[in-house]
Structures are given as structure tokens and as C-alpha cells.
Amino acid sequence: MILASCRWRTRDGLVTRNVYAEAPPRGEYELPPLGHTLPSLIHRSRARIPPARTVGTAVLP
């Protein structure tokens, strides 16, 4: 599942993958400039979402 997730993000341009011709094959992932913009985007998005109210163990909208 982790490999599939990394491949989706590579396809979307959020991470880059460097592949090394070794036995066994090895690949490394890193953030390109687009990937470095995500933390600030997520932080700003979370700031706009009101906190959920909880009652006991249930989360209410």
C-alpha cells in the first residue's frame, strides 16, 4: 500500500523518485518544489475548518 501511495504522488508530481540499478533494485523518494508547498497549504486549510464537537465517544458535526 505504501508503494502504491508513493507512485500516485509521483504521478501527480508531489514527490520524485530516483531509481538505482542495483541488485536488489533501490529507489529513493524526495519532495520537489511542488511538494514543499503542501505543509503550508494543509496548515491554512485546517485553520479554516472549525473543530469538531465531541460527546462521549461520538464526534458531532
N, C-alpha and C positions, 0 to 999 in steps of 0.2 A: 504494500500500500504506500509506503514512503517513496519508493522508486516511482510509482505512477504519479504521485503528487508532485515530485520534483520534475518529472517530464512534462506535466501540464504547465507548470510555471516556467519551464524552459521554453516551451512552445509559445507562451504568452509574452515572453521577453522579460519576465520578472527575475529570472536567475540565468546565469550562463553556466555551461558545463564544459570542462576541459577533460578530454579523454586521452589516456596514456596507453600506448601499445605495449603492454606488459602481460606476463602470464602470472596470475590471472588478471584480466582487464581491470583497470582502475579509472575512476572518474572523480573529479572534484567539482563542486558547485560553488559559485560566488555571486554576489549581488552586483549587477551592472548599475549605471546611474539611475535607471528607472526603478530598480528595486530599492534603492536608497531613499526614494520619495515615500515609500509605503508607511514607515513609522509615523511621520507627521500627518499623513492623510488619515490613518487609523485613529490617532490621538484626537484630531479635530472632529472626526465623525462621532467618536464616543462622547465627546463633550456636548454634543447636540442631543444625545439620547437621554431622556430622563431615567433615573434609577428605578428599577422595578420595586414594587411594594411586596413584602412577604408577610404571610400569615401562617404561622406554624412552619410547615414544610412546603406549602404551596406558594408559587410565585404568581402574583396577580399583575395584569397589565396596568 
